[in-house]
């Protein structure tokens, strides 16, 4: 069964962002910040909500780029593959080559 490109990009984003959280702070701090209703459990919805903020910030930053660069980074309401690579490099402070 073939996956859509958006599914692959979304999966790659979630995996990379999930790996970035422990790098940015201790695992416990990351889990606490994702647990929006402090019940000691991070649901999928809470996890995705925590990841949505950096994505939204990157999209806003990309929309402020010159048109030529913007076209490489975003298409419609989503990031292109080049935009996702840029986001991961930028958000992981150079840990992703």
TORTORPA-769598 format. One record per atom (N, C-alpha, C): residue number from 1; residue in three letters; atom name; x negated, y, z. Coordinates in steps of 0.05 Angstrom, whole numbers, plus 5000, padded with zeros to 4 digits. Layout:
! TORTORPA-769598
   num   residuo   atomo      u      v      w
   NUM       ALA      CA      X      Y      Z
...
! end
This chain:
! TORTORPA-769598
   num   residuo   atomo      u      v      w
     1       UNK       N   4983   4976   5000
     1       UNK      CA   5000   5000   5000
     1       UNK       C   4982   5025   5000
     2       UNK       N   4988   5044   4982
     2       UNK      CA   4971   5068   4980
     2       UNK       C   4981   5089   4999
     3       UNK       N   4962   5103   5011
     3       UNK      CA   4969   5126   5028
     3       UNK       C   4967   5151   5012
     4       UNK       N   4984   5170   5018
     4       UNK      CA   4983   5196   5006
     4       UNK       C   4958   5211   5015
     5       UNK       N   4948   5229   4999
     5       UNK      CA   4925   5244   5006
     5       UNK       C   4929   5260   5032
     6       UNK       N   4953   5270   5036
     6       UNK      CA   4959   5285   5060
     6       UNK       C   4957   5267   5085
     7       UNK       N   4965   5242   5082
     7       UNK      CA   4963   5224   5105
     7       UNK       C   4934   5218   5112
     8       UNK       N   4917   5215   5092
     8       UNK      CA   4889   5210   5097
     8       UNK       C   4876   5235   5109
     9       UNK       N   4882   5259   5099
     9       UNK      CA   4871   5283   5110
     9       UNK       C   4881   5287   5138
    10       UNK       N   4906   5283   5143
    10       UNK      CA   4917   5286   5170
    10       UNK       C   4904   5266   5189
    11       UNK       N   4900   5242   5181
    11       UNK      CA   4887   5222   5198
    11       UNK       C   4858   5229   5203
    12       UNK       N   4844   5239   5183
    12       UNK      CA   4816   5247   5187
    12       UNK       C   4815   5271   5206
    13       UNK       N   4833   5290   5203
    13       UNK      CA   4834   5313   5221
    13       UNK       C   4839   5304   5250
    14       UNK       N   4859   5287   5254
    14       UNK      CA   4865   5278   5281
    14       UNK       C   4842   5263   5293
    15       UNK       N   4829   5246   5278
    15       UNK      CA   4807   5230   5288
    15       UNK       C   4784   5249   5296
    16       UNK       N   4777   5267   5278
    16       UNK      CA   4754   5285   5283
    16       UNK       C   4760   5304   5306
    17       UNK       N   4784   5314   5307
    17       UNK      CA   4791   5332   5329
    17       UNK       C   4793   5317   5355
    18       UNK       N   4802   5292   5354
    18       UNK      CA   4803   5276   5378
    18       UNK       C   4775   5270   5389
    19       UNK       N   4756   5267   5370
    19       UNK      CA   4728   5262   5378
    19       UNK       C   4715   5288   5388
    20       UNK       N   4725   5311   5379
    20       UNK      CA   4713   5336   5386
    20       UNK       C   4721   5345   5415
    21       UNK       N   4744   5337   5424
    21       UNK      CA   4753   5345   5450
    21       UNK       C   4734   5337   5472
    22       UNK       N   4725   5311   5474
    22       UNK      CA   4706   5305   5495
    22       UNK       C   4679   5319   5491
    23       UNK       N   4671   5326   5467
    23       UNK      CA   4646   5340   5463
    23       UNK       C   4648   5368   5473
    24       UNK       N   4671   5380   5471
    24       UNK      CA   4674   5408   5479
    24       UNK       C   4675   5411   5510
    25       UNK       N   4685   5392   5523
    25       UNK      CA   4687   5393   5553
    25       UNK       C   4688   5364   5563
    26       UNK       N   4688   5361   5588
    26       UNK      CA   4689   5334   5599
    26       UNK       C   4716   5321   5591
    27       UNK       N   4716   5294   5590
    27       UNK      CA   4740   5280   5581
    27       UNK       C   4764   5286   5599
    28       UNK       N   4759   5289   5625
    28       UNK      CA   4780   5295   5644
    28       UNK       C   4792   5323   5639
    29       UNK       N   4775   5342   5634
    29       UNK      CA   4785   5369   5629
    29       UNK       C   4801   5369   5603
    30       UNK       N   4792   5355   5583
    30       UNK      CA   4806   5354   5557
    30       UNK       C   4833   5341   5561
    31       UNK       N   4834   5319   5576
    31       UNK      CA   4860   5305   5580
    31       UNK       C   4879   5323   5596
    32       UNK       N   4869   5337   5616
    32       UNK      CA   4885   5355   5632
    32       UNK       C   4897   5377   5615
    33       UNK       N   4881   5388   5597
    33       UNK      CA   4891   5410   5581
    33       UNK       C   4911   5401   5560
    34       UNK       N   4910   5375   5553
    34       UNK      CA   4930   5364   5534
    34       UNK       C   4955   5356   5547
    35       UNK       N   4954   5350   5573
    35       UNK      CA   4978   5341   5588
    35       UNK       C   4995   5365   5595
    36       UNK       N   5013   5372   5577
    36       UNK      CA   5029   5397   5580
    36       UNK       C   5049   5396   5602
    37       UNK       N   5058   5372   5610
    37       UNK      CA   5078   5370   5632
    37       UNK       C   5066   5354   5655
    38       UNK       N   5043   5362   5665
    38       UNK      CA   5026   5347   5683
    38       UNK       C   5038   5322   5696
    39       UNK       N   5043   5301   5679
    39       UNK      CA   5053   5276   5690
    39       UNK       C   5031   5255   5690
    40       UNK       N   5007   5263   5683
    40       UNK      CA   4985   5244   5683
    40       UNK       C   4983   5227   5657
    41       UNK       N   5000   5233   5638
    41       UNK      CA   5001   5218   5612
    41       UNK       C   5001   5239   5590
    42       UNK       N   4983   5234   5570
    42       UNK      CA   4983   5251   5546
    42       UNK       C   4998   5236   5524
    43       UNK       N   5022   5246   5518
    43       UNK      CA   5038   5234   5497
    43       UNK       C   5027   5242   5469
    44       UNK       N   5036   5228   5449
    44       UNK      CA   5028   5235   5422
    44       UNK       C   5036   5263   5415
    45       UNK       N   5060   5271   5423
    45       UNK      CA   5069   5298   5418
    45       UNK       C   5051   5319   5432
    46       UNK       N   5043   5314   5457
    46       UNK      CA   5026   5332   5471
    46       UNK       C   4998   5334   5457
    47       UNK       N   4988   5311   5449
    47       UNK      CA   4962   5309   5435
    47       UNK       C   4963   5326   5409
    48       UNK       N   4984   5322   5393
    48       UNK      CA   4986   5336   5368
    48       UNK       C   4991   5366   5373
    49       UNK       N   5005   5373   5394
    49       UNK      CA   5009   5401   5401
    49       UNK       C   4982   5414   5407
    50       UNK       N   4966   5401   5423
    50       UNK      CA   4939   5412   5430
    50       UNK       C   4922   5415   5406
    51       UNK       N   4924   5398   5386
    51       UNK      CA   4908   5400   5362
    51       UNK       C   4919   5420   5343
    52       UNK       N   4944   5427   5345
    52       UNK      CA   4956   5446   5327
    52       UNK       C   4945   5474   5330
    53       UNK       N   4938   5482   5353
    53       UNK      CA   4928   5509   5358
    53       UNK       C   4902   5515   5343
    54       UNK       N   4882   5498   5345
    54       UNK      CA   4858   5503   5329
    54       UNK       C   4863   5503   5299
    55       UNK       N   4881   5485   5290
    55       UNK      CA   4888   5484   5261
    55       UNK       C   4901   5510   5253
    56       UNK       N   4920   5520   5269
    56       UNK      CA   4934   5546   5263
    56       UNK       C   4914   5569   5262
    57       UNK       N   4895   5569   5281
    57       UNK      CA   4874   5590   5281
    57       UNK       C   4857   5589   5256
    58       UNK       N   4850   5565   5248
    58       UNK      CA   4833   5562   5223
    58       UNK       C   4849   5571   5199
    59       UNK       N   4874   5564   5198
    59       UNK      CA   4891   5573   5175
    59       UNK       C   4893   5603   5174
    60       UNK       N   4896   5616   5197
    60       UNK      CA   4897   5645   5198
    60       UNK       C   4871   5657   5188
    61       UNK       N   4849   5645   5197
    61       UNK      CA   4822   5655   5189
    61       UNK       C   4819   5651   5159
    62       UNK       N   4827   5629   5148
    62       UNK      CA   4825   5623   5119
    62       UNK       C   4841   5643   5103
    63       UNK       N   4865   5650   5113
    63       UNK      CA   4882   5669   5099
    63       UNK       C   4871   5697   5098
    64       UNK       N   4851   5703   5115
    64       UNK      CA   4839   5729   5115
    64       UNK       C   4814   5730   5096
    65       UNK       N   4807   5707   5085
    65       UNK      CA   4784   5706   5067
    65       UNK       C   4790   5719   5040
    66       UNK       N   4770   5727   5026
    66       UNK      CA   4774   5737   4998
    66       UNK       C   4789   5716   4982
    67       UNK       N   4805   5724   4963
    67       UNK      CA   4822   5706   4948
    67       UNK       C   4807   5683   4935
    68       UNK       N   4783   5687   4925
    68       UNK      CA   4768   5665   4912
    68       UNK       C   4761   5644   4933
    69       UNK       N   4753   5652   4957
    69       UNK      CA   4746   5633   4978
    69       UNK       C   4771   5620   4989
    70       UNK       N   4792   5636   4992
    70       UNK      CA   4817   5626   5003
    70       UNK       C   4828   5603   4987
    71       UNK       N   4826   5606   4960
    71       UNK      CA   4837   5586   4942
    71       UNK       C   4822   5559   4945
    72       UNK       N   4798   5560   4954
    72       UNK      CA   4783   5535   4959
    72       UNK       C   4790   5522   4985
    73       UNK       N   4800   5538   5004
    73       UNK      CA   4805   5528   5031
    73       UNK       C   4834   5519   5037
    74       UNK       N   4853   5534   5025
    74       UNK      CA   4881   5528   5030
    74       UNK       C   4896   5526   5004
    75       UNK       N   4917   5511   5005
    75       UNK      CA   4936   5509   4983
    75       UNK       C   4964   5507   4994
    76       UNK       N   4980   5527   4988
    76       UNK      CA   5007   5528   5000
    76       UNK       C   5005   5532   5030
    77       UNK       N   5016   5513   5044
    77       UNK      CA   5016   5514   5074
    77       UNK       C   4996   5495   5086
    78       UNK       N   4979   5483   5070
    78       UNK      CA   4960   5464   5081
    78       UNK       C   4931   5469   5073
    79       UNK       N   4913   5455   5085
    79       UNK      CA   4884   5457   5079
    79       UNK       C   4877   5438   5057
    80       UNK       N   4859   5447   5040
    80       UNK      CA   4848   5430   5019
    80       UNK       C   4827   5412   5033
    81       UNK       N   4817   5392   5019
    81       UNK      CA   4796   5376   5030
    81       UNK       C   4772   5393   5038
    82       UNK       N   4765   5412   5020
    82       UNK      CA   4743   5430   5026
    82       UNK       C   4749   5447   5051
    83       UNK       N   4774   5455   5054
    83       UNK      CA   4782   5470   5078
    83       UNK       C   4780   5454   5103
    84       UNK       N   4788   5428   5101
    84       UNK      CA   4786   5411   5124
    84       UNK       C   4757   5406   5132
    85       UNK       N   4740   5402   5113
    85       UNK      CA   4711   5399   5119
    85       UNK       C   4700   5424   5132
    86       UNK       N   4707   5448   5122
    86       UNK      CA   4699   5473   5134
    86       UNK       C   4709   5475   5162
    87       UNK       N   4734   5468   5167
    87       UNK      CA   4746   5469   5193
    87       UNK       C   4731   5451   5213
    88       UNK       N   4725   5427   5204
    88       UNK      CA   4712   5408   5222
    88       UNK       C   4683   5417   5228
    89       UNK       N   4669   5427   5209
    89       UNK      CA   4642   5437   5214
    89       UNK       C   4643   5461   5233
    90       UNK       N   4662   5480   5228
    90       UNK      CA   4665   5504   5244
    90       UNK       C   4674   5497   5272
    91       UNK       N   4693   5480   5275
    91       UNK      CA   4704   5475   5302
    91       UNK       C   4687   5456   5318
    92       UNK       N   4669   5441   5306
    92       UNK      CA   4652   5423   5321
    92       UNK       C   4624   5435   5324
    93       UNK       N   4621   5461   5320
    93       UNK      CA   4596   5475   5325
    93       UNK       C   4572   5462   5311
    94       UNK       N   4575   5454   5287
    94       UNK      CA   4553   5443   5272
    94       UNK       C   4547   5414   5278
    95       UNK       N   4563   5400   5294
    95       UNK      CA   4558   5372   5300
    95       UNK       C   4566   5354   5276
    96       UNK       N   4583   5364   5258
    96       UNK      CA   4590   5349   5234
    96       UNK       C   4573   5361   5212
    97       UNK       N   4557   5345   5198
    97       UNK      CA   4540   5355   5176
    97       UNK       C   4556   5366   5153
! end
